[in-house]
Amino acid sequence: MSLVDDVRVHYQQPQGLFVAGKQVPAASGATLEIVNPATSEPLARVAAAQAQDVDLAVAAAREAFERDDWRGLAPSKREQLLWRIAELLQEHADELGVIESLNNGKTLSEGRGDAGAAADCFRYYAGSVRRLRGETMDVDAPSLVYTLREPIGVCGQIVPWNYPLLMASWKVAPALACGCCVLLKPSEWTPLTALRLADLCKQAGVPDGVVNVLPGDGPVAGEAIARHMGVDKLAFTGSVATARSLLKASAESNLKKLSLELGGKSPLVVFPDADLDAAAKAAFWGIFANKGEVCSASSRLLAHRDIKEQLVDRLAKMATTMRVGDPLDPGTEMGAIANSKQYDKIIRYLELGKQQGARVAAGGQALGGKGLFVQPTVFDDVTPDMTVASEEIFGPVLSVLGFQHEEQALEIANASMYGLVAAVFTKDVSRAHRVARGLQAGVVWINRWNGFDCAAPFGGVKYSGWGRELGEHAIDLYTQTKCVWVA
Ligand code: NAD
């Protein structure tokens, strides 16, 4: 049997929640049907957590946090455990890639790539364990004053469906490195790799109760986590609307600390002196990789009037010949949209773009058939007042806007509620750095798109969120500082 068949057969068995080191059904017996978006056929049935399951998982995580076998574990041992999780993720990369592809619709190579990146994230944070440290400071009093970095406690981690395993890893790995215990809530659409990650953590030797995974609906399981008095911190990736409800839940419960990553409408700015091939390639993969379901997608291309036509021609040719279809076919470049809700949303934006006067340079329609496939779309002659210029579509839809000079480029680029990432393409070094400073974003790329590394912080300004994930910055999210004075 092929690996794909093995995975399909495996998921004929119902999957539980992962609480206190084992899979359990939801107390209510509630389940979610998980669908393969490339075929619209059922893929798996998974337990759906309700408030009482969240109570049990919080109790398990709290008990694990109070025990001494995790936060009290020798740092070198915790480092080894995280490293072992990384090895297991790498050993199971093919299997995880298949699961992700079947569940999310991304191509097999994208799924495998995510598993490799998840392994790298655990390796990076394995290395952080023994770099956790406090400081000493000189004070006026004749005292020794130092700080301790202590784990923040029980962490709720709510992740979306676009990078299910990778977003889980960005959250779980630094939390574990810091000695925290977690309740991970994957998206109701894509819970399978998060559950598999929990199995692998257990296999690596992580004590029971440290990692708990609670698939379930956002307004039920997610809301119960967000309002729970036993949860000390919430880390979230997803929409602005959900972020607002999490903030409210925190304010109305125990003021749990929040970190938020909320997507963007990110500009890629191309000046006439730029390497146009490089800019076209960057813009293309920036918006069409992972079907455009990427928080850091290059969804707005801002092209100088002198080169806009050339750029749009190149992009339209590339989009028209892009191979869209079966995510399991190794020749496929773009798979299926992850779920029916997102598919409907993208179709609405395609219609809206056309109605509001954008010119369809490529694509513009659904592909039809049983799966959720959409043509890679390039909208040219987009103006800042159009909806497709301002709202996050989260799909394979590029909006191209023209500009005449640098100030105008910055004005258009920054006229967004979001500020996650941005890029500038130019050969003029002074302009590159000037524009990088002028762009309102948490990450700016010069003459490239999509630089990601576990060592480099990632996160946004404005409505794109609070806090920085990755790098040593993520340690700030999962620790708190205690200051000690010695007379
Ligand atoms: P969402 O915010 O509803 O879902 C993200 C996660 O939050 C899921 O796990 C969901 O179950 C959970 N959730 C939903 N409501 C909740 C609540 N009241 N309390 C606690 N948890 C809750 O996002 P979505 O509906 O899946 O997607 C909508 C839009 O959000 C997308 O079209 C896209 O624009 C944006 N989005 C952004 C990212 C990103 O990477 N920043 C990821 C996914 C979606």
Boltz pocket constraint, residues with backbone or C-beta under 6 A from the ligand:
constraints:
  - pocket:
      binder: B
      contacts: [[A, 158], [A, 159], [A, 160], [A, 161], [A, 162], [A, 185], [A, 186], [A, 187], [A, 188], [A, 216], [A, 217], [A, 218], [A, 219], [A, 220], [A, 221], [A, 222], [A, 223], [A, 226], [A, 237], [A, 238], [A, 239], [A, 240], [A, 241], [A, 242], [A, 243], [A, 245], [A, 246], [A, 261], [A, 262], [A, 263], [A, 264], [A, 294], [A, 295], [A, 342], [A, 345], [A, 392], [A, 393], [A, 394]]
      max_distance: 6.0
